[in-house]
């Protein structure tokens, strides 16, 4: 568990790690529903564009 947190901290940074943990720790968090809301209805091209943009913004993380 400790190694997992260290890895997340290294990759996300302290602020994003806090957001991530608070998101998954919610009692009523449903990953499947979150995934549907986040990705359903988007084309592969839209998802690719978002991934590329994210990579550009976080290339030094």
N, C-alpha and C positions, 0 to 999 in steps of 0.2 A: 504494500500500500504506500509506503514511504517513497519507494522508487517511482511509483506512478505519479505521486504528487510532485516529486522533483522534476520528472520529465515534463509534466504539464506546466509547471512554473517556468522551466527553461524555454519551452516552446511558446507559451501564451503570455508570459509576464504576469506580475502579481494582480493587476486589475482584471485582466481577462480571465485569469484563473478564478478569481472571486466570482465573477459573473457566471462562469461555467459551473462552478460548484453550487452556487445558489440556484441555478437553473435545474440541475439534476437532483438536488436535495429536496425540492418541493414535494410534499406528500402526494399531491395529485398530478405530478408530472407524468405524462404519458408520451414516451419517445415516439411511438408509432403515430400518434395524432400530431405531434410537433413536426415530424418528418413530412407527413401529408400536407400540413399547412404550409410548410416551408418550401416544398419541392413540387407538389402536385400542380398540374396545370402549366408548368414551365416546360418549354421545349429543351431539347438537348443543347441547342445553340445558346439559349438563354443561360442555362446552367454553366456552360463552358465560358461564356462571357463573364459571368459573375466570378467564376473560379480564377480566371485570368486577372480580373480587376483586383480581387483579393490578394492574389500572389504579388501583383505590382505594389500594392499598398503595404504588404508585410514582408517584402523581400529581405529586410535586414533583421527580422525577428528571430 
